[in-house]
Amino acid sequence: MDRSIVINREFGSGGREIGRLICERTGMQFYDSRILQEAAERRGLPHDLLESFDERVATGSYFDLSLIAGTDSETFSIPYRMYGALAEVISDAARTAPAVFIGRCADKILRDAKLRFRSVFIYSTDTERKVARAVEVDGVAPKDAEKYIARMDRTRARYQQFFTGTKFGDYRDYDLCLNSGRLGYEGCVDIVLAATAAAPGAVAPSSPARPDGMA
């Protein structure tokens, strides 16, 4: 592979697993929560700051600046410091070798750095499987699973909107939009690898694909 792959995904769609499968097939490095760990270490940020950052992202408090505008400058600057640290880790990793990045606005970061990548959005119409993942992996009570899934997707949407000004899941912002509920994980991997290997190199997508990867 001569470019990185960025996977954004709905909660429970299997985007992380699809990324891992891509790495197993290609030998590419995989960056998920590891991005946060490396960002903290590189910038000398305490590890509990990472947890605080993600918790406040989840509640939306970082994305309503009026809630923290009256606090000290150190607290106010945390979202920007963390994003800067993430951008440094992601761009440096991609310059070293093409890699698979899960979320964290890696597509914007690589685009700004003028590095080649393929952007993918994974969603799923298999609600039962998404609910099962919330219950089995995250320990959510079955009766609360659908609300939990919606909250996680809102969190990702707020994060993306705040740092990139784009809309989560808008097919016009991705090269491929794939329904893992219909295509399966391996099917998604096949399509992503074929598109990444065959398409001409580009920093940003020139013509977005329709949902489900249809031409």
C-alpha positions in Angstrom: 0.0 0.0 0.0 1.2 3.5 -0.8 -1.2 5.4 1.3 -2.9 5.3 4.6 -6.5 4.3 5.3 -8.7 6.3 7.6 -11.9 4.6 8.9 -14.7 6.6 10.5 -17.6 4.5 11.7 -21.0 4.3 13.4 -20.9 2.6 16.8 -21.3 -1.1 16.5 -20.7 -1.2 12.7 -17.4 -3.1 13.1 -15.2 -0.4 11.7 -12.4 -1.1 14.2 -12.5 -4.8 13.4 -12.4 -4.1 9.7 -9.4 -1.9 10.3 -7.7 -4.7 12.2 -8.4 -7.2 9.4 -6.9 -4.8 6.9 -3.8 -4.6 9.0 -3.6 -8.4 9.3 -3.8 -8.7 5.5 -1.3 -5.9 4.7 1.0 -5.7 7.6 0.1 -2.0 8.1 0.3 -0.5 11.5 -3.0 0.0 13.4 -3.8 3.2 15.3 -6.8 3.5 17.6 -6.6 4.3 21.3 -2.9 3.9 20.8 -3.0 7.3 19.1 -4.1 8.9 22.4 -1.4 7.1 24.4 1.4 8.1 22.0 0.1 11.7 21.9 0.1 12.0 25.7 3.6 10.5 26.0 5.0 12.8 23.2 3.6 16.0 24.7 4.3 15.0 28.3 0.6 15.0 29.1 -0.7 13.0 32.1 -2.6 9.8 31.2 -5.6 10.8 33.3 -5.9 13.8 31.0 -6.7 11.4 28.2 -9.6 9.9 30.2 -10.8 13.3 31.1 -10.6 14.5 27.5 -12.7 11.6 26.2 -15.2 11.8 29.0 -15.9 15.4 28.4 -16.1 14.8 24.7 -18.7 12.2 25.4 -20.8 14.6 27.5 -20.3 17.4 25.0 -18.9 19.8 27.6 -15.8 20.5 25.5 -17.9 21.4 22.5 -19.9 24.1 24.3 -17.1 26.5 25.1 -19.4 28.6 27.2 -19.3 25.8 29.8 -15.5 26.2 30.2 -15.0 29.8 29.2 -14.9 30.9 32.8 -12.3 28.3 33.8 -8.5 28.7 33.8 -6.6 28.9 30.5 -5.1 25.5 31.1 -8.5 23.8 31.2 -9.8 25.9 28.3 -6.8 24.9 26.1 -7.1 21.1 26.6 -9.2 20.3 23.5 -6.8 22.2 21.3 -3.7 20.8 23.0 -5.0 17.2 22.7 -5.9 17.7 19.0 -2.5 19.2 18.3 -0.9 16.2 20.0 -3.0 13.8 18.0 -2.3 15.6 14.7 1.4 15.3 15.4 1.3 11.6 16.1 -1.0 10.8 13.2 1.0 12.8 10.6 4.3 11.5 11.8 3.1 7.9 11.7 1.7 8.3 8.2 5.0 9.9 7.0 6.9 6.9 8.3 4.7 4.3 6.6 1.1 4.0 5.4 -1.1 3.0 8.4 -4.7 2.4 9.3 -6.2 5.1 11.5 -9.6 4.8 13.3 -11.4 8.0 13.8 -9.9 11.0 15.6 -10.3 13.2 12.6 -7.3 11.5 11.0 -8.7 12.2 7.5 -8.6 16.0 8.1 -5.1 15.7 9.7 -3.7 13.8 6.8 -5.3 16.1 4.3 -3.9 19.2 6.0 -0.5 17.5 6.0 -0.9 16.7 2.3 -0.4 13.0 2.8 -2.0 10.4 0.7 -4.9 8.4 2.2 -8.2 6.7 1.4 -11.1 7.7 3.6 -13.8 5.2 4.5 -17.1 5.4 6.5 -18.5 2.2 7.9 -22.1 2.0 8.9 -24.5 -0.8 9.5 -28.2 -1.5 9.0 -27.9 -4.6 11.2 -29.4 -3.1 14.4 -29.4 -6.4 16.2 -25.7 -6.9 15.8 -25.0 -3.3 16.9 -27.1 -3.8 20.0 -25.3 -7.1 20.7 -22.0 -5.4 20.5 -23.1 -2.7 23.0 -24.2 -5.4 25.4 -21.3 -7.8 25.0 -18.4 -5.5 24.6 -19.4 -2.4 26.5 -21.5 -4.1 29.1 -24.6 -2.0 28.4 -28.0 -3.3 29.7 -30.1 -4.6 26.7 -32.9 -2.1 27.5 -30.4 0.8 27.2 -28.4 -0.4 24.2 -30.1 1.6 21.5 -29.9 4.8 23.5 -26.3 4.1 24.2 -25.5 3.6 20.5 -27.2 6.9 19.6 -25.2 8.7 22.3 -21.9 7.3 21.1 -22.7 8.4 17.5 -23.6 11.8 18.8 -20.3 12.0 20.5 -18.4 11.2 17.4 -20.5 13.7 15.4 -19.8 16.5 18.0 -16.1 15.7 17.9 -15.9 15.8 14.1 -18.0 18.9 13.8 -15.9 20.8 16.4 -12.5 20.0 14.9 -13.3 19.8 11.2 -16.6 21.6 10.6 -17.9 18.6 8.7 -20.9 16.4 9.3 -20.4 12.9 10.6 -21.5 10.3 8.1 -21.9 12.7 5.1 -21.0 10.5 2.2 -19.6 13.5 0.3 -16.7 13.6 2.7 -15.5 10.0 2.1 -14.1 7.9 -0.7 -16.2 4.9 0.3 -19.3 4.4 2.4 -19.8 0.8 3.2 -22.7 -1.0 4.9 -21.0 -3.8 7.0 -24.4 -5.2 7.9 -24.9 -6.2 4.3 -21.4 -6.6 3.0 -19.9 -8.3 6.0 -16.5 -7.4 7.5 -14.5 -9.4 5.0 -16.5 -7.9 2.1 -15.7 -4.4 3.4 -12.0 -5.2 3.7 -12.0 -6.5 0.1 -13.6 -3.3 -1.2 -11.3 -1.0 0.8 -8.1 -2.8 -0.3 -9.2 -2.9 -3.9 -10.0 0.8 -4.0 -6.9 1.7 -2.1 -4.6 -0.3 -4.5 -6.4 0.7 -7.7 -7.3 4.3 -7.4 -4.8 7.0 -8.3 -3.1 8.7 -5.4 -4.8 11.8 -4.0 -4.6 13.8 -0.9 -8.4 14.4 -0.9 -11.1 12.6 -2.7 -12.0 14.1 -6.0 -15.4 12.5 -6.5 -17.2 10.9 -3.6 -18.6 7.4 -3.8 -22.2 6.7 -3.2 -23.3 4.7 -0.1 -22.4 1.0 -0.1 -19.5 1.8 -2.4 -21.6 1.8 -5.5 -20.3 3.7 -8.5 
